[in-house]
Amino acid sequence: MGKKKEKVTYIDDGRSLADMSGVSGPRLTRNPMKPAPRFKEAWATYWNAVKMMFLPMLAVIGALVLIYGVMYLLFSLAA
């Protein structure tokens, strides 16, 4: 007869960052009744995200332009 296989036991030593026991492949976690998003739906989601970030993006660009202008003015006066 063949050798009996040893049962492997894993011991949690507390060094992991997250519990990975519930992780499975992408095919197993997706709902099979819900179809994958089509291009039109994905594109609409992308543009909605871009629209939401438009004003914060303008504020950041405006702040950068203002900082550049102040620095340019200060360095041009110092020289």
All heavy atoms as a GROMACS GRO file, in nm:
protein
  617
    1MET      N    1   0.083  -0.119   0.000
    1MET     CA    2   0.000   0.000   0.000
    1MET      C    3   0.087   0.125   0.000
    1MET      O    4   0.202   0.121   0.044
    1MET     CB    5  -0.088   0.002   0.123
    1MET     CG    6  -0.200  -0.099   0.122
    1MET     SD    7  -0.326  -0.036   0.228
    1MET     CE    8  -0.462  -0.051   0.123
    2GLY      N    9   0.026   0.233  -0.050
    2GLY     CA   10   0.099   0.358  -0.056
    2GLY      C   11   0.108   0.426   0.079
    2GLY      O   12   0.040   0.389   0.175
    3LYS      N   13   0.197   0.524   0.086
    3LYS     CA   14   0.213   0.597   0.210
    3LYS      C   15   0.092   0.685   0.236
    3LYS      O   16   0.032   0.739   0.143
    3LYS     CB   17   0.337   0.686   0.204
    3LYS     CG   18   0.466   0.609   0.202
    3LYS     CD   19   0.582   0.706   0.201
    3LYS     CE   20   0.712   0.630   0.198
    3LYS     NZ   21   0.826   0.721   0.192
    4LYS      N   22   0.057   0.700   0.361
    4LYS     CA   23  -0.053   0.787   0.398
    4LYS      C   24  -0.004   0.932   0.393
    4LYS      O   25   0.102   0.964   0.444
    4LYS     CB   26  -0.102   0.752   0.538
    4LYS     CG   27  -0.230   0.820   0.574
    4LYS     CD   28  -0.280   0.767   0.708
    4LYS     CE   29  -0.412   0.832   0.737
    4LYS     NZ   30  -0.463   0.788   0.866
    5LYS      N   31  -0.083   1.019   0.328
    5LYS     CA   32  -0.046   1.159   0.315
    5LYS      C   33  -0.060   1.230   0.449
    5LYS      O   34  -0.157   1.210   0.521
    5LYS     CB   35  -0.139   1.225   0.213
    5LYS     CG   36  -0.068   1.302   0.108
    5LYS     CD   37  -0.168   1.362   0.013
    5LYS     CE   38  -0.094   1.445  -0.087
    5LYS     NZ   39  -0.182   1.510  -0.179
    6GLU      N   40   0.038   1.314   0.480
    6GLU     CA   41   0.031   1.391   0.603
    6GLU      C   42  -0.064   1.508   0.584
    6GLU      O   43  -0.066   1.573   0.480
    6GLU     CB   44   0.169   1.447   0.637
    6GLU     CG   45   0.258   1.354   0.710
    6GLU     CD   46   0.384   1.424   0.757
    6GLU    OE1   47   0.375   1.537   0.808
    6GLU    OE2   48   0.491   1.365   0.740
    7LYS      N   49  -0.143   1.537   0.686
    7LYS     CA   50  -0.231   1.653   0.682
    7LYS      C   51  -0.149   1.776   0.721
    7LYS      O   52  -0.085   1.778   0.826
    7LYS     CB   53  -0.348   1.635   0.777
    7LYS     CG   54  -0.445   1.749   0.770
    7LYS     CD   55  -0.562   1.728   0.861
    7LYS     CE   56  -0.654   1.848   0.850
    7LYS     NZ   57  -0.760   1.843   0.946
    8VAL      N   58  -0.153   1.877   0.636
    8VAL     CA   59  -0.077   2.000   0.661
    8VAL      C   60  -0.163   2.093   0.743
    8VAL      O   61  -0.278   2.120   0.709
    8VAL     CB   62  -0.036   2.067   0.528
    8VAL    CG1   63   0.040   2.196   0.556
    8VAL    CG2   64   0.046   1.973   0.444
    9THR      N   65  -0.110   2.142   0.852
    9THR     CA   66  -0.181   2.240   0.934
    9THR      C   67  -0.103   2.371   0.930
    9THR      O   68   0.020   2.372   0.941
    9THR     CB   69  -0.194   2.192   1.080
    9THR    OG1   70  -0.064   2.165   1.130
    9THR    CG2   71  -0.280   2.069   1.089
   10TYR      N   72  -0.176   2.478   0.912
   10TYR     CA   73  -0.116   2.610   0.906
   10TYR      C   74  -0.141   2.681   1.038
   10TYR      O   75  -0.251   2.678   1.092
   10TYR     CB   76  -0.175   2.692   0.791
   10TYR     CG   77  -0.145   2.632   0.656
   10TYR    CD1   78  -0.241   2.558   0.589
   10TYR    CD2   79  -0.021   2.649   0.598
   10TYR    CE1   80  -0.213   2.501   0.466
   10TYR    CE2   81   0.008   2.594   0.475
   10TYR     CZ   82  -0.090   2.520   0.410
   10TYR     OH   83  -0.062   2.465   0.289
   11ILE      N   84  -0.039   2.748   1.088
   11ILE     CA   85  -0.048   2.817   1.216
   11ILE      C   86  -0.041   2.966   1.188
   11ILE      O   87   0.049   3.014   1.119
   11ILE     CB   88   0.067   2.775   1.310
   11ILE    CG1   89   0.060   2.626   1.336
   11ILE    CG2   90   0.061   2.854   1.440
   11ILE    CD1   91   0.180   2.571   1.408
   12ASP      N   92  -0.138   3.040   1.242
   12ASP     CA   93  -0.140   3.186   1.226
   12ASP      C   94  -0.043   3.247   1.326
   12ASP      O   95  -0.064   3.239   1.446
   12ASP     CB   96  -0.281   3.238   1.248
   12ASP     CG   97  -0.290   3.388   1.224
   12ASP    OD1   98  -0.199   3.444   1.161
   12ASP    OD2   99  -0.390   3.449   1.269
   13ASP      N  100   0.063   3.309   1.274
   13ASP     CA  101   0.161   3.371   1.362
   13ASP      C  102   0.136   3.520   1.381
   13ASP      O  103   0.212   3.589   1.444
   13ASP     CB  104   0.302   3.346   1.313
   13ASP     CG  105   0.326   3.401   1.174
   13ASP    OD1  106   0.231   3.453   1.114
   13ASP    OD2  107   0.439   3.390   1.125
   14GLY      N  108   0.029   3.573   1.321
   14GLY     CA  109  -0.008   3.713   1.340
   14GLY      C  110   0.071   3.811   1.256
   14GLY      O  111   0.060   3.931   1.276
   15ARG      N  112   0.149   3.765   1.158
   15ARG     CA  113   0.229   3.856   1.077
   15ARG      C  114   0.159   3.900   0.950
   15ARG      O  115   0.211   3.983   0.878
   15ARG     CB  116   0.362   3.790   1.041
   15ARG     CG  117   0.453   3.774   1.160
   15ARG     CD  118   0.589   3.731   1.119
   15ARG     NE  119   0.584   3.596   1.062
   15ARG     CZ  120   0.686   3.533   1.010
   15ARG    NH1  121   0.802   3.591   1.004
   15ARG    NH2  122   0.673   3.412   0.962
   16SER      N  123   0.044   3.845   0.919
   16SER     CA  124  -0.024   3.884   0.795
   16SER      C  125  -0.094   4.017   0.815
   16SER      O  126  -0.134   4.054   0.926
   16SER     CB  127  -0.123   3.777   0.752
   16SER     OG  128  -0.221   3.760   0.852
   17LEU      N  129  -0.112   4.091   0.707
   17LEU     CA  130  -0.178   4.220   0.713
   17LEU      C  131  -0.329   4.210   0.711
   17LEU      O  132  -0.398   4.294   0.763
   17LEU     CB  133  -0.132   4.307   0.596
   17LEU     CG  134   0.016   4.342   0.596
   17LEU    CD1  135   0.051   4.416   0.469
   17LEU    CD2  136   0.052   4.423   0.716
   18ALA      N  137  -0.380   4.106   0.645
   18ALA     CA  138  -0.525   4.091   0.634
   18ALA      C  139  -0.560   3.943   0.632
   18ALA      O  140  -0.478   3.859   0.594
   18ALA     CB  141  -0.574   4.158   0.507
   19ASP      N  142  -0.682   3.914   0.670
   19ASP     CA  143  -0.730   3.777   0.667
   19ASP      C  144  -0.757   3.738   0.522
   19ASP      O  145  -0.841   3.799   0.457
   19ASP     CB  146  -0.857   3.764   0.749
   19ASP     CG  147  -0.912   3.624   0.748
   19ASP    OD1  148  -0.834   3.530   0.726
   19ASP    OD2  149  -1.033   3.608   0.770
   20MET      N  150  -0.686   3.641   0.470
   20MET     CA  151  -0.700   3.601   0.331
   20MET      C  152  -0.783   3.473   0.316
   20MET      O  153  -0.785   3.414   0.209
   20MET     CB  154  -0.560   3.580   0.269
   20MET     CG  155  -0.473   3.702   0.274
   20MET     SD  156  -0.539   3.840   0.183
   20MET     CE  157  -0.499   3.791   0.018
   21SER      N  158  -0.850   3.431   0.422
   21SER     CA  159  -0.922   3.305   0.415
   21SER      C  160  -1.044   3.312   0.324
   21SER      O  161  -1.085   3.212   0.267
   21SER     CB  162  -0.965   3.261   0.555
   21SER     OG  163  -1.053   3.358   0.610
   22GLY      N  164  -1.104   3.431   0.308
   22GLY     CA  165  -1.222   3.443   0.226
   22GLY      C  166  -1.194   3.483   0.082
   22GLY      O  167  -1.286   3.505   0.004
   23VAL      N  168  -1.069   3.492   0.044
   23VAL     CA  169  -1.034   3.535  -0.090
   23VAL      C  170  -1.047   3.419  -0.187
   23VAL      O  171  -1.002   3.308  -0.161
   23VAL     CB  172  -0.889   3.589  -0.093
   23VAL    CG1  173  -0.847   3.624  -0.235
   23VAL    CG2  174  -0.876   3.708  -0.003
   24SER      N  175  -1.114   3.446  -0.296
   24SER     CA  176  -1.126   3.345  -0.400
   24SER      C  177  -1.101   3.412  -0.534
   24SER      O  178  -1.081   3.532  -0.542
   24SER     CB  179  -1.264   3.281  -0.396
   24SER     OG  180  -1.363   3.378  -0.416
   25GLY      N  181  -1.106   3.335  -0.638
   25GLY     CA  182  -1.079   3.389  -0.771
   25GLY      C  183  -1.187   3.484  -0.818
   25GLY      O  184  -1.298   3.488  -0.764
   26PRO      N  185  -1.158   3.564  -0.921
   26PRO     CA  186  -1.255   3.662  -0.968
   26PRO      C  187  -1.380   3.598  -1.027
   26PRO      O  188  -1.487   3.656  -1.022
   26PRO     CB  189  -1.179   3.741  -1.075
   26PRO     CG  190  -1.065   3.653  -1.114
   26PRO     CD  191  -1.034   3.569  -0.995
   27ARG      N  192  -1.370   3.480  -1.081
   27ARG     CA  193  -1.487   3.415  -1.139
   27ARG      C  194  -1.583   3.367  -1.031
   27ARG      O  195  -1.702   3.363  -1.051
   27ARG     CB  196  -1.446   3.296  -1.224
   27ARG     CG  197  -1.374   3.336  -1.349
   27ARG     CD  198  -1.344   3.216  -1.433
   27ARG     NE  199  -1.263   3.255  -1.546
   27ARG     CZ  200  -1.210   3.172  -1.629
   27ARG    NH1  201  -1.227   3.042  -1.613
   27ARG    NH2  202  -1.138   3.213  -1.730
   28LEU      N  203  -1.529   3.332  -0.916
   28LEU     CA  204  -1.613   3.280  -0.810
   28LEU      C  205  -1.684   3.390  -0.732
   28LEU      O  206  -1.789   3.368  -0.675
   28LEU     CB  207  -1.529   3.195  -0.714
   28LEU     CG  208  -1.461   3.074  -0.775
   28LEU    CD1  209  -1.373   3.005  -0.672
   28LEU    CD2  210  -1.565   2.977  -0.831
   29THR      N  211  -1.628   3.511  -0.731
   29THR     CA  212  -1.689   3.618  -0.654
   29THR      C  213  -1.793   3.695  -0.733
   29THR      O  214  -1.875   3.763  -0.674
   29THR     CB  215  -1.580   3.716  -0.604
   29THR    OG1  216  -1.510   3.767  -0.718
   29THR    CG2  217  -1.484   3.647  -0.512
   30ARG      N  218  -1.790   3.690  -0.864
   30ARG     CA  219  -1.884   3.765  -0.945
   30ARG      C  220  -2.019   3.695  -0.951
   30ARG      O  221  -2.027   3.573  -0.955
   30ARG     CB  222  -1.829   3.779  -1.087
   30ARG     CG  223  -1.882   3.903  -1.157
   30ARG     CD  224  -1.837   3.906  -1.297
   30ARG     NE  225  -1.947   3.845  -1.369
   30ARG     CZ  226  -1.941   3.793  -1.489
   30ARG    NH1  227  -1.829   3.792  -1.551
   30ARG    NH2  228  -2.044   3.741  -1.546
   31ASN      N  229  -2.123   3.772  -0.951
   31ASN     CA  230  -2.258   3.718  -0.960
   31ASN      C  231  -2.280   3.667  -1.102
   31ASN      O  232  -2.275   3.744  -1.198
   31ASN     CB  233  -2.359   3.827  -0.924
   31ASN     CG  234  -2.500   3.775  -0.921
   31ASN    OD1  235  -2.525   3.656  -0.946
   31ASN    ND2  236  -2.593   3.863  -0.889
   32PRO      N  237  -2.308   3.539  -1.122
   32PRO     CA  238  -2.324   3.487  -1.258
   32PRO      C  239  -2.452   3.536  -1.326
   32PRO      O  240  -2.462   3.534  -1.448
   32PRO     CB  241  -2.326   3.335  -1.239
   32PRO     CG  242  -2.366   3.315  -1.099
   32PRO     CD  243  -2.318   3.434  -1.022
   33MET      N  244  -2.547   3.584  -1.249
   33MET     CA  245  -2.672   3.633  -1.308
   33MET      C  246  -2.658   3.775  -1.362
   33MET      O  247  -2.737   3.819  -1.444
   33MET     CB  248  -2.785   3.629  -1.204
   33MET     CG  249  -2.814   3.489  -1.153
   33MET     SD  250  -2.854   3.372  -1.284
   33MET     CE  251  -3.015   3.431  -1.330
   34LYS      N  252  -2.558   3.849  -1.315
   34LYS     CA  253  -2.537   3.986  -1.360
   34LYS      C  254  -2.434   3.986  -1.472
   34LYS      O  255  -2.322   3.940  -1.454
   34LYS     CB  256  -2.487   4.071  -1.243
   34LYS     CG  257  -2.471   4.217  -1.278
   34LYS     CD  258  -2.424   4.295  -1.158
   34LYS     CE  259  -2.401   4.439  -1.198
   34LYS     NZ  260  -2.333   4.513  -1.093
   35PRO      N  261  -2.468   4.038  -1.588
   35PRO     CA  262  -2.371   4.039  -1.699
   35PRO      C  263  -2.258   4.139  -1.673
   35PRO      O  264  -2.273   4.234  -1.597
   35PRO     CB  265  -2.455   4.080  -1.820
   35PRO     CG  266  -2.568   4.157  -1.763
   35PRO     CD  267  -2.596   4.097  -1.627
   36ALA      N  268  -2.147   4.118  -1.739
   36ALA     CA  269  -2.034   4.208  -1.727
   36ALA      C  270  -2.072   4.343  -1.789
   36ALA      O  271  -2.150   4.348  -1.884
   36ALA     CB  272  -1.913   4.150  -1.799
   37PRO      N  273  -2.019   4.454  -1.736
   37PRO     CA  274  -2.055   4.585  -1.792
   37PRO      C  275  -2.006   4.600  -1.935
   37PRO      O  276  -1.896   4.559  -1.970
   37PRO     CB  277  -1.985   4.684  -1.699
   37PRO     CG  278  -1.881   4.607  -1.629
   37PRO     CD  279  -1.928   4.466  -1.625
   38ARG      N  280  -2.088   4.657  -2.015
   38ARG     CA  281  -2.055   4.681  -2.155
   38ARG      C  282  -1.976   4.811  -2.167
   38ARG      O  283  -1.963   4.888  -2.073
   38ARG     CB  284  -2.183   4.690  -2.240
   38ARG     CG  285  -2.266   4.565  -2.233
   38ARG     CD  286  -2.200   4.456  -2.312
   38ARG     NE  287  -2.280   4.334  -2.306
   38ARG     CZ  288  -2.229   4.216  -2.287
   38ARG    NH1  289  -2.100   4.201  -2.274
   38ARG    NH2  290  -2.305   4.110  -2.282
   39PHE      N  291  -1.925   4.838  -2.287
   39PHE     CA  292  -1.841   4.955  -2.311
   39PHE      C  293  -1.917   5.083  -2.279
   39PHE      O  294  -1.863   5.174  -2.217
   39PHE     CB  295  -1.794   4.955  -2.456
   39PHE     CG  296  -1.713   5.076  -2.491
   39PHE    CD1  297  -1.581   5.087  -2.450
   39PHE    CD2  298  -1.769   5.180  -2.563
   39PHE    CE1  299  -1.507   5.199  -2.482
   39PHE    CE2  300  -1.695   5.292  -2.594
   39PHE     CZ  301  -1.564   5.302  -2.554
   40LYS      N  302  -2.043   5.092  -2.319
   40LYS     CA  303  -2.121   5.213  -2.299
   40LYS      C  304  -2.138   5.243  -2.150
   40LYS      O  305  -2.127   5.358  -2.107
   40LYS     CB  306  -2.257   5.197  -2.366
   40LYS     CG  307  -2.341   5.321  -2.368
   40LYS     CD  308  -2.469   5.299  -2.445
   40LYS     CE  309  -2.551   5.425  -2.450
   40LYS     NZ  310  -2.676   5.406  -2.525
   41GLU      N  311  -2.164   5.140  -2.070
   41GLU     CA  312  -2.180   5.159  -1.926
   41GLU      C  313  -2.048   5.199  -1.861
   41GLU      O  314  -2.045   5.286  -1.773
   41GLU     CB  315  -2.234   5.032  -1.863
   41GLU     CG  316  -2.373   4.996  -1.912
   41GLU     CD  317  -2.405   4.849  -1.887
   41GLU    OE1  318  -2.314   4.774  -1.850
   41GLU    OE2  319  -2.521   4.812  -1.906
   42ALA      N  320  -1.939   5.135  -1.903
   42ALA     CA  321  -1.808   5.168  -1.847
   42ALA      C  322  -1.768   5.311  -1.885
   42ALA      O  323  -1.712   5.384  -1.802
   42ALA     CB  324  -1.704   5.069  -1.896
   43TRP      N  325  -1.797   5.351  -2.007
   43TRP     CA  326  -1.764   5.486  -2.054
   43TRP      C  327  -1.846   5.590  -1.976
   43TRP      O  328  -1.794   5.694  -1.937
   43TRP     CB  329  -1.791   5.496  -2.203
   43TRP     CG  330  -1.741   5.621  -2.267
   43TRP    CD1  331  -1.816   5.724  -2.313
   43TRP    CD2  332  -1.605   5.657  -2.292
   43TRP    NE1  333  -1.736   5.821  -2.365
   43TRP    CE2  334  -1.605   5.783  -2.354
   43TRP    CE3  335  -1.484   5.595  -2.268
   43TRP    CZ2  336  -1.489   5.848  -2.391
   43TRP    CZ3  337  -1.368   5.661  -2.306
   43TRP    CH2  338  -1.371   5.785  -2.366
   44ALA      N  339  -1.974   5.561  -1.951
   44ALA     CA  340  -2.058   5.652  -1.874
   44ALA      C  341  -2.006   5.666  -1.731
   44ALA      O  342  -2.003   5.777  -1.676
   44ALA     CB  343  -2.203   5.603  -1.874
   45THR      N  344  -1.962   5.558  -1.672
   45THR     CA  345  -1.906   5.563  -1.537
   45THR      C  346  -1.779   5.647  -1.535
   45THR      O  347  -1.758   5.728  -1.444
   45THR     CB  348  -1.876   5.421  -1.487
   45THR    OG1  349  -1.995   5.344  -1.494
   45THR    CG2  350  -1.824   5.424  -1.345
   46TYR      N  351  -1.694   5.631  -1.635
   46TYR     CA  352  -1.570   5.708  -1.644
   46TYR      C  353  -1.601   5.857  -1.653
   46TYR      O  354  -1.542   5.939  -1.582
   46TYR     CB  355  -1.489   5.662  -1.765
   46TYR     CG  356  -1.372   5.752  -1.795
   46TYR    CD1  357  -1.257   5.748  -1.718
   46TYR    CD2  358  -1.378   5.844  -1.900
   46TYR    CE1  359  -1.150   5.831  -1.744
   46TYR    CE2  360  -1.271   5.927  -1.928
   46TYR     CZ  361  -1.158   5.920  -1.850
   46TYR     OH  362  -1.053   6.003  -1.876
   47TRP      N  363  -1.692   5.896  -1.740
   47TRP     CA  364  -1.723   6.038  -1.757
   47TRP      C  365  -1.791   6.097  -1.636
   47TRP      O  366  -1.773   6.215  -1.604
   47TRP     CB  367  -1.804   6.062  -1.884
   47TRP     CG  368  -1.715   6.069  -2.003
   47TRP    CD1  369  -1.707   5.981  -2.105
   47TRP    CD2  370  -1.614   6.167  -2.028
   47TRP    NE1  371  -1.608   6.018  -2.192
   47TRP    CE2  372  -1.549   6.132  -2.148
   47TRP    CE3  373  -1.571   6.281  -1.961
   47TRP    CZ2  374  -1.446   6.207  -2.203
   47TRP    CZ3  375  -1.467   6.356  -2.016
   47TRP    CH2  376  -1.406   6.318  -2.135
   48ASN      N  377  -1.870   6.018  -1.565
   48ASN     CA  378  -1.930   6.067  -1.441
   48ASN      C  379  -1.821   6.097  -1.338
   48ASN      O  380  -1.827   6.196  -1.265
   48ASN     CB  381  -2.029   5.966  -1.384
   48ASN     CG  382  -2.159   5.966  -1.462
   48ASN    OD1  383  -2.194   6.064  -1.526
   48ASN    ND2  384  -2.231   5.855  -1.456
   49ALA      N  385  -1.720   6.012  -1.331
   49ALA     CA  386  -1.608   6.035  -1.239
   49ALA      C  387  -1.530   6.161  -1.281
   49ALA      O  388  -1.488   6.239  -1.195
   49ALA     CB  389  -1.517   5.914  -1.236
   50VAL      N  390  -1.509   6.180  -1.410
   50VAL     CA  391  -1.437   6.298  -1.459
   50VAL      C  392  -1.516   6.425  -1.426
   50VAL      O  393  -1.459   6.526  -1.382
   50VAL     CB  394  -1.410   6.288  -1.610
   50VAL    CG1  395  -1.361   6.419  -1.668
   50VAL    CG2  396  -1.309   6.178  -1.637
   51LYS      N  397  -1.648   6.422  -1.444
   51LYS     CA  398  -1.732   6.538  -1.413
   51LYS      C  399  -1.726   6.572  -1.265
   51LYS      O  400  -1.723   6.690  -1.227
   51LYS     CB  401  -1.877   6.510  -1.452
   51LYS     CG  402  -1.902   6.512  -1.600
   51LYS     CD  403  -2.048   6.478  -1.626
   51LYS     CE  404  -2.072   6.437  -1.768
   51LYS     NZ  405  -2.209   6.389  -1.790
   52MET      N  406  -1.722   6.470  -1.179
   52MET     CA  407  -1.717   6.495  -1.035
   52MET      C  408  -1.583   6.555  -0.993
   52MET      O  409  -1.576   6.629  -0.895
   52MET     CB  410  -1.742   6.365  -0.958
   52MET     CG  411  -1.885   6.319  -0.967
   52MET     SD  412  -1.911   6.158  -0.890
   52MET     CE  413  -1.868   6.194  -0.721
   53MET      N  414  -1.476   6.524  -1.065
   53MET     CA  415  -1.344   6.573  -1.028
   53MET      C  416  -1.305   6.702  -1.098
   53MET      O  417  -1.196   6.754  -1.079
   53MET     CB  418  -1.239   6.465  -1.059
   53MET     CG  419  -1.242   6.349  -0.962
   53MET     SD  420  -1.225   6.399  -0.791
   53MET     CE  421  -1.065   6.473  -0.792
   54PHE      N  422  -1.393   6.758  -1.180
   54PHE     CA  423  -1.357   6.876  -1.260
   54PHE      C  424  -1.328   6.998  -1.173
   54PHE      O  425  -1.223   7.061  -1.187
   54PHE     CB  426  -1.469   6.906  -1.361
   54PHE     CG  427  -1.430   7.011  -1.460
   54PHE    CD1  428  -1.338   6.983  -1.559
   54PHE    CD2  429  -1.485   7.138  -1.453
   54PHE    CE1  430  -1.301   7.080  -1.650
   54PHE    CE2  431  -1.449   7.235  -1.543
   54PHE     CZ  432  -1.356   7.206  -1.642
   55LEU      N  433  -1.418   7.033  -1.081
   55LEU     CA  434  -1.396   7.151  -0.997
   55LEU      C  435  -1.277   7.134  -0.902
   55LEU      O  436  -1.196   7.227  -0.889
   55LEU     CB  437  -1.524   7.186  -0.921
   55LEU     CG  438  -1.636   7.245  -1.008
   55LEU    CD1  439  -1.760   7.269  -0.925
   55LEU    CD2  440  -1.590   7.373  -1.074
   56PRO      N  441  -1.262   7.020  -0.833
   56PRO     CA  442  -1.141   7.005  -0.750
   56PRO      C  443  -1.012   7.012  -0.832
   56PRO      O  444  -0.912   7.068  -0.786
   56PRO     CB  445  -1.158   6.868  -0.686
   56PRO     CG  446  -1.303   6.842  -0.686
   56PRO     CD  447  -1.355   6.909  -0.809
   57MET      N  448  -1.016   6.959  -0.955
   57MET     CA  449  -0.899   6.964  -1.041
   57MET      C  450  -0.867   7.109  -1.078
   57MET      O  451  -0.749   7.150  -1.078
   57MET     CB  452  -0.923   6.881  -1.167
   57MET     CG  453  -0.806   6.876  -1.262
   57MET     SD  454  -0.838   6.775  -1.406
   57MET     CE  455  -0.981   6.856  -1.476
   58LEU      N  456  -0.968   7.188  -1.110
   58LEU     CA  457  -0.946   7.329  -1.142
   58LEU      C  458  -0.890   7.404  -1.022
   58LEU      O  459  -0.804   7.492  -1.037
   58LEU     CB  460  -1.075   7.394  -1.189
   58LEU     CG  461  -1.119   7.362  -1.332
   58LEU    CD1  462  -1.248   7.436  -1.364
   58LEU    CD2  463  -1.012   7.400  -1.432
   59ALA      N  464  -0.936   7.371  -0.901
   59ALA     CA  465  -0.885   7.437  -0.781
   59ALA      C  466  -0.737   7.406  -0.761
   59ALA      O  467  -0.658   7.496  -0.728
   59ALA     CB  468  -0.966   7.392  -0.660
   60VAL      N  469  -0.698   7.283  -0.782
   60VAL     CA  470  -0.557   7.246  -0.767
   60VAL      C  471  -0.471   7.313  -0.873
   60VAL      O  472  -0.364   7.367  -0.844
   60VAL     CB  473  -0.541   7.092  -0.772
   60VAL    CG1  474  -0.396   7.052  -0.782
   60VAL    CG2  475  -0.605   7.029  -0.649
   61ILE      N  476  -0.518   7.313  -0.996
   61ILE     CA  477  -0.442   7.379  -1.104
   61ILE      C  478  -0.431   7.529  -1.077
   61ILE      O  479  -0.325   7.589  -1.096
   61ILE     CB  480  -0.506   7.350  -1.241
   61ILE    CG1  481  -0.487   7.203  -1.276
   61ILE    CG2  482  -0.447   7.439  -1.349
   61ILE    CD1  483  -0.561   7.159  -1.401
   62GLY      N  484  -0.539   7.590  -1.030
   62GLY     CA  485  -0.536   7.732  -0.995
   62GLY      C  486  -0.438   7.761  -0.883
   62GLY      O  487  -0.365   7.861  -0.887
   63ALA      N  488  -0.435   7.675  -0.781
   63ALA     CA  489  -0.340   7.693  -0.671
   63ALA      C  490  -0.197   7.681  -0.721
   63ALA      O  491  -0.110   7.759  -0.680
   63ALA     CB  492  -0.368   7.592  -0.560
   64LEU      N  493  -0.171   7.586  -0.809
   64LEU     CA  494  -0.036   7.570  -0.863
   64LEU      C  495   0.006   7.691  -0.946
   64LEU      O  496   0.120   7.737  -0.938
   64LEU     CB  497  -0.026   7.442  -0.946
   64LEU     CG  498  -0.032   7.311  -0.869
   64LEU    CD1  499  -0.038   7.192  -0.964
   64LEU    CD2  500   0.086   7.299  -0.775
   65VAL      N  501  -0.085   7.744  -1.026
   65VAL     CA  502  -0.056   7.864  -1.107
   65VAL      C  503  -0.030   7.983  -1.015
   65VAL      O  504   0.063   8.063  -1.038
   65VAL     CB  505  -0.171   7.892  -1.206
   65VAL    CG1  506  -0.159   8.030  -1.268
   65VAL    CG2  507  -0.175   7.786  -1.313
   66LEU      N  508  -0.108   7.996  -0.908
   66LEU     CA  509  -0.088   8.105  -0.814
   66LEU      C  510   0.047   8.094  -0.744
   66LEU      O  511   0.120   8.194  -0.732
   66LEU     CB  512  -0.201   8.105  -0.710
   66LEU     CG  513  -0.198   8.216  -0.607
   66LEU    CD1  514  -0.222   8.350  -0.674
   66LEU    CD2  515  -0.300   8.190  -0.499
   67ILE      N  516   0.084   7.975  -0.700
   67ILE     CA  517   0.214   7.955  -0.636
   67ILE      C  518   0.327   7.986  -0.734
   67ILE      O  519   0.425   8.052  -0.698
   67ILE     CB  520   0.226   7.811  -0.581
   67ILE    CG1  521   0.131   7.794  -0.463
   67ILE    CG2  522   0.369   7.778  -0.541
   67ILE    CD1  523   0.116   7.651  -0.417
   68TYR      N  524   0.312   7.941  -0.859
   68TYR     CA  525   0.414   7.969  -0.960
   68TYR      C  526   0.426   8.120  -0.982
   68TYR      O  527   0.537   8.174  -0.991
   68TYR     CB  528   0.379   7.899  -1.091
   68TYR     CG  529   0.476   7.930  -1.202
   68TYR    CD1  530   0.599   7.866  -1.209
   68TYR    CD2  531   0.445   8.024  -1.300
   68TYR    CE1  532   0.690   7.895  -1.309
   68TYR    CE2  533   0.534   8.054  -1.401
   68TYR     CZ  534   0.656   7.990  -1.406
   68TYR     OH  535   0.745   8.018  -1.504
   69GLY      N  536   0.314   8.189  -0.991
   69GLY     CA  537   0.317   8.334  -1.012
   69GLY      C  538   0.383   8.408  -0.898
   69GLY      O  539   0.464   8.499  -0.919
   70VAL      N  540   0.352   8.370  -0.775
   70VAL     CA  541   0.413   8.435  -0.658
   70VAL      C  542   0.563   8.407  -0.655
   70VAL      O  543   0.644   8.498  -0.630
   70VAL     CB  544   0.343   8.388  -0.529
   70VAL    CG1  545   0.420   8.432  -0.405
   70VAL    CG2  546   0.202   8.440  -0.524
   71MET      N  547   0.602   8.283  -0.680
   71MET     CA  548   0.745   8.249  -0.679
   71MET      C  549   0.819   8.324  -0.791
   71MET      O  550   0.931   8.372  -0.772
   71MET     CB  551   0.765   8.098  -0.692
   71MET     CG  552   0.710   8.019  -0.576
   71MET     SD  553   0.788   8.057  -0.420
   71MET     CE  554   0.942   7.973  -0.443
   72TYR      N  555   0.758   8.334  -0.909
   72TYR     CA  556   0.819   8.404  -1.021
   72TYR      C  557   0.839   8.551  -0.986
   72TYR      O  558   0.946   8.611  -1.012
   72TYR     CB  559   0.731   8.390  -1.145
   72TYR     CG  560   0.788   8.454  -1.267
   72TYR    CD1  561   0.889   8.392  -1.341
   72TYR    CD2  562   0.741   8.578  -1.311
   72TYR    CE1  563   0.942   8.452  -1.453
   72TYR    CE2  564   0.794   8.639  -1.423
   72TYR     CZ  565   0.894   8.576  -1.494
   72TYR     OH  566   0.946   8.635  -1.606
   73LEU      N  567   0.738   8.610  -0.923
   73LEU     CA  568   0.746   8.750  -0.884
   73LEU      C  569   0.855   8.770  -0.778
   73LEU      O  570   0.935   8.865  -0.788
   73LEU     CB  571   0.611   8.798  -0.831
   73LEU     CG  572   0.601   8.944  -0.786
   73LEU    CD1  573   0.619   9.034  -0.908
   73LEU    CD2  574   0.470   8.970  -0.718
   74LEU      N  575   0.860   8.682  -0.679
   74LEU     CA  576   0.961   8.696  -0.575
   74LEU      C  577   1.102   8.679  -0.629
   74LEU      O  578   1.194   8.755  -0.592
   74LEU     CB  579   0.934   8.596  -0.462
   74LEU     CG  580   0.812   8.626  -0.374
   74LEU    CD1  581   0.790   8.511  -0.276
   74LEU    CD2  582   0.830   8.756  -0.302
   75PHE      N  583   1.122   8.580  -0.714
   75PHE     CA  584   1.256   8.556  -0.767
   75PHE      C  585   1.297   8.664  -0.868
   75PHE      O  586   1.416   8.694  -0.881
   75PHE     CB  587   1.266   8.418  -0.830
   75PHE     CG  588   1.274   8.306  -0.729
   75PHE    CD1  589   1.191   8.197  -0.738
   75PHE    CD2  590   1.362   8.312  -0.622
   75PHE    CE1  591   1.195   8.095  -0.645
   75PHE    CE2  592   1.368   8.211  -0.527
   75PHE     CZ  593   1.285   8.102  -0.540
   76SER      N  594   1.203   8.719  -0.940
   76SER     CA  595   1.239   8.825  -1.036
   76SER      C  596   1.275   8.955  -0.962
   76SER      O  597   1.360   9.030  -1.009
   76SER     CB  598   1.126   8.850  -1.134
   76SER     OG  599   1.013   8.904  -1.068
   77LEU      N  600   1.214   8.979  -0.848
   77LEU     CA  601   1.248   9.099  -0.769
   77LEU      C  602   1.380   9.080  -0.696
   77LEU      O  603   1.451   9.178  -0.672
   77LEU     CB  604   1.137   9.129  -0.669
   77LEU     CG  605   1.004   9.175  -0.727
   77LEU    CD1  606   0.901   9.192  -0.617
   77LEU    CD2  607   1.021   9.305  -0.804
   78ALA      N  608   1.415   8.959  -0.660
   78ALA     CA  609   1.537   8.932  -0.583
   78ALA      C  610   1.661   8.939  -0.673
   78ALA      O  611   1.771   8.965  -0.624
   78ALA     CB  612   1.528   8.796  -0.516
   79ALA      N  613   1.646   8.916  -0.801
   79ALA     CA  614   1.762   8.913  -0.888
   79ALA      C  615   1.809   9.047  -0.932
   79ALA      O  616   1.766   9.149  -0.922
   79ALA     CB  617   1.731   8.829  -1.013
   0.00000   0.00000   0.00000
